[in-house]
Amino acid sequence: MRPATPGTGVNLDRAPAGTRRIALEQPTQMPSTHLSLNFHVIFSTRDRVPEIAADWRADLHAYLGGCVQGTGGQPLIVGGIADHVHMLMRLRATHCLADVMRHIKAGSSRWVHERQRRPTFAWQDGYAGLTVSPSRIASVYSYIEHQEEHHHKKTFQEEYVWFLRESGIEYDERYVW
């Protein structure tokens, strides 16, 4: 009796009559994993209260970028206005977006409480997490970079719902706000 073919667990002598025998190649291993995980994340202050003052907004955005780096991600740009934030970031295969966002929101809330002395500051519970193809990174980057201009024409609520619709995300308006 011949032993099982290495790596298959199949004993060739016990194959049913008339079965064609084929040589099985050893499986090859993929040398590494290659991903493009780019996310555009949008979230607001609790109840969309315009608490992010212009005099410390850039510092908050820098801190948020540092939070992304602290998780092993790569912040591409962070921007926003008084009531919400947009982030464009690259994450690794081992990241879970929900965990990354929990870390970012908790750390930045603590920073606002301590550094800006705003103990009641909080972020909304949820967020929009949209995947971005490499060909769209430049346009999303530009969009985030020009937040002040966009919000002369459109409210945060209008913008947020527009992104959900454009991304094909189903939502119930009762639970968005």
N, C-alpha and C positions, 0 to 999 in steps of 0.2 A: 504494500500500500504506500502510495506517495504521500508525503506530508502536505499540509495545506500550503498553498502558494503564499509566499511571504507578503504580509500586509493585507491579505484578503480574508483569511479564515476559511477559505474554500478548499476542500479536499477534492482534487480532480478525479480520483478513482471512484468517487461516489456520485458522479454526475449521472443523470438519467440517460438511458440508452438513446442514441440518436442526437444527443446534445453536442453541438459544435464546441470544440475547445479552442479558446483564444488566449493568446498570451496577454497578460495584464501588465501594464507598465507600472512602475513604482510611482506613486503620486509625487508631484514636484511641489515644493513649498514656495509661496510667494515671499520674496525677500523683504518686503515692507508694505506698509499701508499708505495709500496716497489719497488724500481728501481735500476738498475745498469746502469748508464749513464757514460761510460768511453769514452773519446775522445782522439785521437792522432791528434794533429793539427800541420800543417806545413805551414810556410809562410816565405817569403824572404824579403830582403831589396829591395827598389825600383830599378828596372833594375838589380837586383842581384849584386849590387856593393858590393864588400867585405869590408864593413865599420866597422864591429864589430871586433874591435881590441882585441887581446888575453889578453892585460893587463886590460881591463874592461869588458870582455865577461862574466865572472862569476858573476860580480855585476849586469849586465843586466839580466842574467838568474834568479838571486835571485829576482830582481825587478819584472820580469814577473810573477814569482811564487806568489809574494805578490799581484799583480794585480788580479790573479785568486782568491786568498783568499779574496780580497776586494769585490769580487762579491758574496761571499758565497760558491765558489767552493773549491775544494781540489786539489792543484797541486801535482802530484806524482813525476814528474821529468821534468826539462827543460834543454835542451841542444841544441847544434848546432855548427856551425862554422862561419866564417867571413861573409857569405852572406845569412844565413837563420837560422831559429829556429824550433825546434821540441818541442812540449809540450804534456805530457800525463797528463790528468786531469779528475777529477770526477765532474760532475755537478748535480744540483738538478732538480727536476721535473719542477720547476718554471723558470728555466733558458731557455733562447733562445740563441743558440750558436752564432748567428750573433751579438746579443747585447753584449755578453761576449767578443767576439773578438773585437768589436768596442771599448769597454772600455780598453781592454788590449793594443791594438795598439795605441790608443790616449795617454794613460797614459805613456806608455814606450817611445813613440816618444818624448813627452815632457821631460821625464827624460833624454834622450840622448841629446836633445837640451840644456838643462840647466846644467846637471852634466858633460857631456863630451864635451860641447861647440861645438857641431856639428849642427848648425842651418839648414843645408840642409838635414839632415838625414830623411829618410821616409821609411815606409814599403810598400810592394806591396799592391795593392788594395784588392786582393782576398786572399784565403787560401784554404788548403785542410783540411777538417774536417772528420775524419774517426772514426767510432765507433769501440770499442775494447771490445771483450768478456772477462769476468773475467779470463778465461783459457789462454788468450794471453797477459795479462798485464805484466807478467815477461819478456816475449820475447821482447815486445815493449819497456819496460823499459831498457833492456840491449841494444837494438838497439840505443836508444837515448843516453845512457851513453857512447857509443863507436863511436860517430859521426866522430871524427878525423880519426879513422881507416877506416871507411866505405868510406870516401871521398878521400882516396888514390887510390881507385879502381873505383869510380863512381862519376860523376859530380852531382851537385844539380839537373840539368835538367833531367838527366837520372833517378835519384832517385825519383824525383817527379812524372814523367810519370809512372815509375814502380808502385808506390803506387796507382796512379789512376787506372791503368789497373788491378792490383791485387784486388782492392776494387770494381771493376765493375762499375767505374764511367765513363760515357761517357764525352768526351771533344773534343773540336776543337783546334788543335795545334795553330791556328792563334790567339786564345784568351787566351792561357795559359801564354804566356810571354808578 
